């Protein structure tokens, strides 16, 4: 199976490290020419079909069995064994807080620019399916790593509200009408578990 990158923001990286996040939802990206407002139905859990029973053009981002390396906000400081600022690179991650040495903080880099060699979190994809965003269940909301102050007193609707706020925070304001919670877009549901870095990578 393939080895692919996946991006997570700092909050979700912490949720993975804490063992609270074992699932993520990503927008279904229609290829050029497809209508992002298209509404149809799902067959076999993966392929979208239109009203004429013809498949729409979509790209499956991950498959069960794929290994993913997490890209997160990072900083690389070149340090050799003697402590001088040269030689091999030591990586720091924003999700861990401020652990960079004083006097040499370097610059935080966005997750999309993190090289594979800096990855510390590896995931194995266990399931991939397609559904509408608002079809998420209370159990799935918990698996998304949503953190709330008093989770034990929340009912289903309050959990959904917490997740809807989290989801909308990841969408550009200009795209909320198409991809926000209220639009209930088609999403890939990607379930995963932590794994070791593959040998030879």
PyMOL commands that set and color helices and strands:
alter all, ss='L'
color gray80, all
select helices_A, chain A and resi 10-17+94-96+111-113+116-118+133-135+138-143+151-153+156-169+173-179+181-183
alter helices_A, ss='H'
color red, helices_A
select strands_A, chain A and resi 3-7+23-27+41-43+47-49+67-71+74-78+89-93+122-132+186-195
alter strands_A, ss='S'
color yellow, strands_A
deselect
rebuild
show_as cartoon
